[in-house]
Amino acid sequence: VTPGGLVFGELVQGVRVPGQYVFQFPVTLTGPKGTHSQDITLDTGDFELLVSPTVATALGLSQMQALTIEGVTGNEAAYTSQVNVTIGGMSWQNVNCIVAGSQAGMLFGLRFFMNRQVGLRIDPTTFTLELYQAP
């Protein structure tokens, strides 16, 4: 167990999406007004956690900084915020996120794990995600 309460080597069961080759895993987001659990797609080409405006409003997330993001369907107004994140039995506080419309749904960017030196092992045969302390 690390000082942040993380249990490395824990397996998180992924979710199979029929007809698609994506890896989704259950994530719980917590804000000032409550919690929201959802299967979120791991996106290796995305930088941050992308939260939908509907979920951000329900959680009571604050609007920290306005910005414009560029997606595959064009530019979109967005804003930065922070949310608490739980994956399996592991939790992180005040995680930076981007709140934006419905271009891609909710996505979990790879940089979250890189910034925290948390390695990922995905087994496509068992659809499991293992988190471990990266060297």
BELTA-V675305 format. One record per backbone hydrogen bond with DSSP energy under -1.0 kcal/mol. NH is the residue of the N-H (numbers start at 1). CO is the residue of the C=O. E is the energy in kcal/mol with one decimal. If there is no record, write none. Layout:
# BELTA-V675305
nh/co/e
NH/CO/E
NH/CO/E
This chain:
# BELTA-V675305
nh/co/e
2/6/-1.8
5/2/-2.5
9/131/-3.6
10/7/-1.0
12/129/-2.9
14/127/-3.7
15/24/-2.3
20/17/-2.3
25/40/-1.9
27/38/-2.5
28/86/-2.6
29/36/-3.1
30/84/-2.4
31/34/-2.9
33/59/-2.8
34/31/-1.4
36/29/-2.4
38/27/-2.4
40/25/-2.4
41/106/-1.2
42/23/-2.7
43/108/-2.5
46/43/-1.3
50/107/-3.1
51/98/-2.9
56/52/-2.5
57/53/-2.5
58/54/-2.1
59/55/-2.2
61/56/-2.5
64/80/-2.9
67/78/-2.6
69/76/-2.8
71/74/-2.6
74/71/-1.4
76/69/-2.2
78/67/-2.8
79/99/-1.7
80/65/-2.4
81/97/-2.1
83/95/-2.0
84/30/-2.5
85/92/-2.6
86/28/-2.3
87/90/-2.6
90/87/-2.4
92/85/-2.7
95/83/-2.8
97/81/-2.3
98/49/-2.7
99/79/-3.2
100/51/-1.8
107/50/-1.0
108/41/-3.0
110/43/-1.3
110/46/-1.1
112/109/-1.0
114/110/-1.8
115/111/-3.2
117/114/-1.5
118/113/-2.8
119/132/-3.9
121/130/-2.0
123/128/-2.4
127/123/-1.8
128/123/-1.2
129/12/-2.5
130/121/-2.8
131/10/-1.3
132/119/-1.8
134/117/-2.5
